[in-house]
Amino acid sequence: MRMKFHEQLDELTDRLASMCHLAGEAAGAATDALVLADLPLAERVFDLNEQIEELRGPCEDLAMALLALQGPVARDLRQVVTGVHLVTDLSRMGGLVQHVAESVRRRHPEHVASGEAEELLSQLGRVAAELAGLARRTGSAHARSRTGRGDR
């Protein structure tokens, strides 16, 4: 029973890592689209956000199934609940960078912002991408430490 639970928990962790990767990539693409007034990059953000949303439902379903059917406690419970929160945060992140891409699309070929405002938005976008990458690496490292496995 616990083996099945840990397999499902690993599956959730892997899906969350994919969502983190996509969210980081979307934030980077939206930032570059904003700074460069690049329409193809802005369009890429829409595709990435669609992929994030496609993962959202299965991640939520798996997390709820783990909570309802497996009755996790302590560290495992915290990991599943954190996963539920992370799914929501990553989905929201995708939605927010999609708003940036929509602004780029609307203003193209002009820039959305200029000067100091553009620099600040660029820095914010880079930090968002870095945070998504950090979340992915943290989740993967936690899963490896729990299972005693090396790189996945």
N, C-alpha and C positions, 0 to 999 in steps of 0.2 A: 504494500500500500504506500509506504513512504517512498519507495523507488519510483512509482508512478507519479507521485506528487513532485518529486525533484525533477523528473523528466519534463513535466508540465511547467514547472517553475523555470527550468532552463529554456523551454520554448518561449515563454513569456519574456524572459530576459533577452533572448535573441531578437524577438519581434520589436521590443523596445529599443534595442540597439539599432535596428534598421530605421525605426522612426527618428531616433536621434541623428543618425547619419543624414537622412533626408532633410530634416529640419535645419541642420547645420549647412547642408549644401544649398537649401533654399534661401537661408539668410545670407550666405555669401553671394549667391546669384543676384538676389534683390539689391544688395549693397552695391555690387559692381554695376548693375543696371542703372541704379540711381546716380552713381558717380559718373558713369560713362554715357548716360542717356542711351543705353543699348536696348533696343526693342527685342531682339532675339533672346537676350538674357532675361528680360522681364517675362517673356512668354515661357521660358524654362521654369520660372517660379510657379506658374500655374500648373504645369505638369507635375512638379515635385509636390506641391500641396495636394494634388489629387491622389498621389501615391501615399502621402501621409494619411489622408482621410480613409483610404482603402484599408490601411492597417489598423485604424482606430477601433472599428467595430470588433474585429477578431481579438484584439488585445483586451478590450473591455470584457468581452464574453469569456475569454480564458481566465482573466483575473477574477471575475465573479464566480465562475465555476470552481476555481481553486478555493475561494472563500467559502462557498456554500457546501461543496462536496468533500473537501479535504480537512476543513477545520484547522488551519495553520495556527501556530502559537509562537510567541516570542519573536525571534529574528525572522522566521519565515513569514509570519503575519505582517511584520513591518515591511518586509520586502514586497509582498503582494499589494499592500495598501499604498506604498510608495509608487508602485507600478501604475495603479489606478490614477493617482495624482499626476504622474508623469505623462500618461496618455493624454489627459486633458490639457496639460501645459504645452505639450508638443503640438497638439492640434491647434491650440490658440496661437502658438508661435507661427505655424504655417499660415493661419488666417491673417495674422498681422503683416507678415512679409508679402502676402498676396496683395494687401492694401498698398504697400509700397510699389509693387509691380503694376498695379492698376494706375497709380499716379504717374509712373514712368510712361505707360501706354498712352494715357490721356494727354500728357505734355509733349510727347515725342514729336518732333526731333529736338525740342527745347529741353533744357535741364529742369528738374523739379525744384532744385534748390541751388544756391551758389554760395561761394565764400565760406564764412564761418559755419553757417547752418549746414551746408553740404559736408563739411569736415566733421562736424559733430554727429550727423546722421551716419556717416561712413564709420566712425569709431564705434557707434552703438551697434551697427550691423556686424562689425567684426567681432565685437564682444559677444553678441548673441550666437554667432557661428561657433566661437570658441567654447562657449558654455554648453552648447549642444554636443560638441565633441568631447568635452570633459564628462558630461553625463553618460555618454556612450562608453567611454573608457572606464569610468567608475563602475557601471553596471557589469561590464564584462569582467573586470578584475575581481569584483565581488563574487561572481558566479564561479570563476576559476578557483578562488581561494576556498569556496565552500565545497567544491568537488575535488579539489586537489589536482586539477588538470592544468596543463600549461596553456599556451595561447590557443584560442579557438579560431 
